[in-house]
Amino acid sequence: MIVRWGLDSLPEVTAEAGIQQPLLVASSRWTLPIDAANRWSEVPSHRVDEAAALAGDGVIALGGGSAIDLGKAVSAAAAVPLVSVPTTYAGAEWTAYYGVRDPGRKMRGGG
C-alpha cells in the first residue's frame, strides 16, 4: 500500500504503481488532472466485468465508498493495480474487501 496526501502526488503514485493507461472510475461530477485511457462513470455499478475490460494497465478510483469499492472490484477482475483517491472518509480505501450492488443479487464482494 502506498499512501500519499494531495492530488499533486497522483502522478508519482501512478508511476510507482506502474500505471500509464488507467481506467478512471468516477461519477461524471469528478475530474482529475490526468489523462485516463478510459473512464467508467456509472457509480455505483454492478457491471464489473464490462468496466474491467477497459482497465488498461491500472485503475484510478475517485470518489466515495461506492467508487472506491467499484475500483477495487474492477482492479481484482482485471488483475491490475489500483490507486484510490477518496473524496470522503468512508473507510473503503483502507480495506481489502469490497461490496458492489447488483440488482439481481444483494451484493458481490471479495478481498
C-alpha positions in Angstrom: 0.0 0.0 0.0 1.3 3.4 -1.0 -0.1 6.4 0.9 0.4 9.9 -0.2 -1.6 13.1 0.6 -2.7 15.6 -2.0 -3.6 15.4 -5.7 -0.2 16.8 -6.7 1.3 13.4 -5.7 -1.0 11.5 -8.0 1.5 11.3 -11.0 4.2 10.0 -8.6 1.9 7.4 -7.1 0.6 6.1 -10.5 4.2 5.9 -11.8 5.2 3.9 -8.7 2.3 1.5 -9.3 3.3 1.2 -13.0 0.1 2.8 -14.3 0.3 4.7 -17.6 -3.0 4.0 -19.3 -5.6 3.9 -16.4 -9.3 3.4 -16.3 -10.7 6.3 -14.2 -13.7 5.1 -12.1 -15.6 8.2 -11.1 -19.0 9.7 -11.4 -19.3 12.4 -14.0 -19.0 15.2 -11.5 -15.4 14.5 -10.7 -12.3 15.2 -12.8 -8.6 14.7 -12.2 -5.6 16.5 -13.8 -4.5 13.2 -15.6 -5.0 11.6 -18.9 -7.1 8.5 -18.4 -7.2 6.0 -21.3 -10.8 5.2 -20.4 -13.5 6.4 -17.9 -16.3 4.5 -16.1 -18.9 7.0 -14.8 -21.6 4.5 -13.7 -21.0 4.7 -10.0 -22.3 2.6 -8.2 -22.3 -0.1 -10.8 -22.7 -3.9 -10.9 -21.2 -4.2 -14.4 -17.7 -5.0 -13.1 -16.6 -7.3 -15.9 -17.5 -4.6 -18.5 -15.5 -2.0 -16.6 -12.6 -4.4 -16.2 -12.4 -4.8 -20.0 -11.5 -1.1 -20.1 -8.9 -1.2 -17.3 -5.8 -0.8 -19.3 -2.8 -1.2 -17.0 -4.5 0.1 -13.9 -7.5 1.7 -12.2 -7.8 5.0 -10.5 -10.9 5.2 -8.3 -12.1 8.7 -7.4 -15.0 9.4 -5.1 -16.7 8.0 -2.0 -17.2 4.4 -0.8 -19.1 3.2 -3.9 -16.4 4.5 -6.3 -13.6 3.1 -4.2 -15.3 -0.3 -3.8 -16.1 -0.5 -7.6 -12.5 0.4 -8.3 -11.3 -2.5 -6.1 -13.7 -4.9 -7.8 -12.5 -3.8 -11.3 -8.9 -4.0 -10.2 -9.4 -7.5 -8.9 -11.3 -8.6 -12.0 -8.7 -7.2 -14.4 -5.7 -8.1 -12.2 -4.2 -4.6 -12.4 -3.1 -2.1 -9.7 -5.5 0.3 -8.1 -4.9 3.9 -6.9 -7.7 5.2 -4.7 -8.5 8.9 -4.4 -11.1 9.2 -1.7 -13.3 12.3 -1.6 -15.0 11.3 1.7 -13.8 9.2 4.6 -15.9 6.1 4.0 -13.1 3.8 5.1 -13.3 1.8 1.8 -9.9 3.0 0.8 -8.3 1.1 3.9 -9.9 -2.4 3.5 -9.1 -5.3 1.2 -12.8 -6.0 0.8 -15.4 -4.5 -1.5 -19.1 -4.6 -1.9 -20.8 -3.9 -5.2 -24.6 -3.5 -5.5 -26.1 -5.9 -8.0 -29.8 -5.7 -8.9 -30.0 -9.5 -9.3 -28.4 -10.2 -6.0 -27.9 -8.4 -2.8 -24.2 -7.9 -3.1 -21.0 -9.1 -4.8 -17.8 -9.0 -2.9 -14.3 -10.2 -2.4 -11.0 -9.3 -0.9 
